[in-house]
Amino acid sequence: MRLYNRTRLVITRLGNRVIEAKVLSGKPGNKKAILALSALARAMKEMNKVAIVRCVWRKGQDNVIVGVLTPNISDKDNTPESFYFNVLPFAEDFQEFQFPSFSNLPSSMQTNEKQ
């Protein structure tokens, strides 16, 4: 996914769930893009801020995801600053389930203090 100034969003997925994503410079030699991204990540980290973002994976697609970009500042000199992307759940993503009490199970199936 292309973002502003030849920066792209690299996403790691497991099934249809996003595990992690980082915003990286599209061209390693593009010092302006790397510097702009680094400045944004460092400023957000210093101010203890995150960015709430809206992602549409493909043009014309209805699957819109709302997520949060959290700055990732590396201690290593050769690792550029980046952002972690996490999907924020919608209200319909939460479900409440009622489960029977464990006290109704036979004693042979209940746990004891040793377990």
C-alpha positions in Angstrom: 0.0 0.0 0.0 1.5 3.3 -1.1 1.4 6.3 1.3 2.7 9.8 0.9 6.2 10.5 -0.4 6.9 7.0 -1.7 6.4 5.5 1.7 4.6 2.1 1.9 2.8 0.1 4.5 4.1 -3.5 4.8 1.5 -5.7 6.5 2.0 -9.2 8.0 -1.2 -11.2 8.2 -2.3 -14.5 9.7 -5.5 -15.5 7.9 -7.6 -12.4 7.7 -6.1 -10.9 10.9 -3.3 -8.3 10.8 -0.5 -9.3 13.2 1.8 -6.5 12.6 2.6 -3.8 10.0 5.4 -1.4 9.7 5.5 1.8 7.7 8.8 1.8 5.8 10.5 4.0 3.3 9.6 2.9 -0.3 13.1 3.7 -1.5 16.0 3.0 0.8 18.0 5.8 -0.8 15.2 8.4 -0.4 16.7 10.4 2.5 13.8 12.9 2.5 11.2 10.2 3.1 13.3 8.4 5.7 13.9 11.7 7.5 10.3 12.7 7.4 9.1 9.4 8.7 11.8 9.4 11.4 10.8 12.9 12.5 7.2 12.0 12.7 7.8 8.7 14.7 10.2 10.4 17.1 7.8 13.4 17.7 4.9 11.0 18.3 7.0 8.9 20.7 8.2 12.0 22.6 4.6 13.4 22.9 3.3 9.9 23.8 0.9 10.0 20.9 -0.5 7.4 18.4 -2.3 7.9 15.1 -5.8 6.6 14.4 -6.0 5.7 10.7 -8.5 4.4 8.2 -7.3 1.8 5.7 -8.9 0.7 2.5 -6.9 -2.2 1.1 -7.9 -1.8 -2.5 -9.6 1.0 -4.5 -13.3 0.4 -4.7 -13.3 -2.3 -2.0 -15.8 -2.0 0.9 -13.5 -3.6 3.5 -12.4 -0.6 5.5 -10.3 -1.1 8.6 -9.7 1.4 11.4 -6.4 1.0 13.1 -3.8 2.6 15.3 -0.2 3.4 14.3 2.2 3.3 17.2 5.7 4.7 16.8 8.6 2.1 16.9 11.9 3.7 17.7 14.8 1.3 17.4 18.0 1.4 19.6 20.1 0.1 16.7 21.8 2.7 14.5 21.0 0.8 11.2 17.3 0.2 11.9 15.0 3.0 10.7 12.1 4.3 12.8 8.8 2.7 11.8 5.2 2.3 13.0 3.4 -0.7 14.3 -0.1 -1.1 12.9 -2.9 -2.7 14.9 -6.5 -3.1 13.9 -9.1 -1.5 16.2 -12.2 -3.6 16.7 -15.7 -2.4 15.9 -18.6 -2.9 18.3 -19.8 -5.9 16.3 -16.4 -7.6 16.8 -17.2 -8.1 20.5 -19.5 -10.9 21.5 -20.6 -11.9 25.0 -21.0 -15.6 25.6 -22.7 -17.2 28.6 -20.9 -20.4 29.9 -22.1 -22.7 32.6 -20.4 -22.6 36.0 -17.5 -25.1 36.6 -19.1 -25.9 40.0 -21.7 -27.9 38.1 -19.1 -30.3 36.8 -18.6 -33.7 38.5 -15.9 -33.5 41.2 -13.6 -35.8 39.1 -13.5 -33.0 36.4 -12.9 -30.1 38.7 -9.5 -28.7 39.5 -7.9 -28.9 42.9 -5.3 -26.6 44.6 -2.4 -28.7 43.3 -3.4 -28.2 39.7 
